[in-house]
Amino acid sequence: MQFSRQQLEEVASNLFSTGFFEITELDNELLADVPSYTLKVTVGDTTRYFNWVVLKQTPASFTYLLKEFNKINPGALIISSDKQEYSANEQVKITIKNNSDKNVFFGGCNEYDLQRYDPTAEYAPDGWGYIEGKQCVWEGLPTKLTAGQSIERDLNITEGGTYRISISYADGCLDGKPLSQANCRSFSIGNSDEFIIGGSTANFECNTNADCAAGGCSSQVCTTKELAPSIITTCEYRSEYACLGLAGCGCIQNKCQWDKDKPAYQQCITELPSPNYPDSQQPQ
């Protein structure tokens, strides 16, 4: 594989920014019959060795490196979903195609990794975290795809979110052997385009702020627009109710509630005298 200096410099720069040279050991556990590989990266005076075990979770910065190399030299395996958006509990059909002129091998006990995007996840700096697959006691035999061959797999994903499929694959392998014993010539990682699973609305109160409204005698209860007119409360007025207007009644995580994280609301509350009412009369 040949890379231009500009391409390598761009990847090197991103390796520093994604923390590749700060990777620490994830797990000292050794798995029998599992392939592992060593990557050596040298940029300037800094060298980093990374031992990669295929069936264990890979740090995002290392996955990034493989992904960038695949962009420069697109891999043999093309992974695609039949749609970009699915409703809740709708079946996802994945096509895995060998787009090269040679055999490719992938998987074993687990054929692919299902990844979900969560930019807040601490364990996935690039936002893509692995959804745990089958528990394996043996590596298993890989799936073989001949030149131009494709296969389909059906997925049932119940939780809403943005997902993709990631597959580690190899070429030049011996038939009928686990990848760790097949003397494969090279390994690569292929990722599908992302696809979206719509969340189930069965337990959702709202989808937008317009679905919510304030109810109660003093407009102190944040609820759905449909329920707000029927909410009955006692009619004593409390000064803290005025702060609720600064919070705003809206749809937060599909539930109608006051946005009490707003600085204006928090400042308003701190300037009030200490509340002296039972919990049952707290603003909802």
ABEGO torsion letter per residue (X at the ends): XBBBAAAAAAAAAAAAAAGAAABBBABABBBBGBBBBBBBBBBEABBBBBBBBAABBBBAAAAAAAAAAAAABBBABBBBBABABBBBGBBBBBBBBBABABBBBBEEABABBBBBBBAABAABAAGBBBBBBBBBABAEBBBBBBBGBBBBBBBBBABBEBBBBBBBBBBGBBBGBBAAAAGBABBBBBBBBBBBBBBBAAABABABAAABBBBEAAGABBBBAAAAAABBBBABBBAAAAAAAAAEBBBBGGBBBBBAABAAAAAAAAABBBBBBBAAABBX
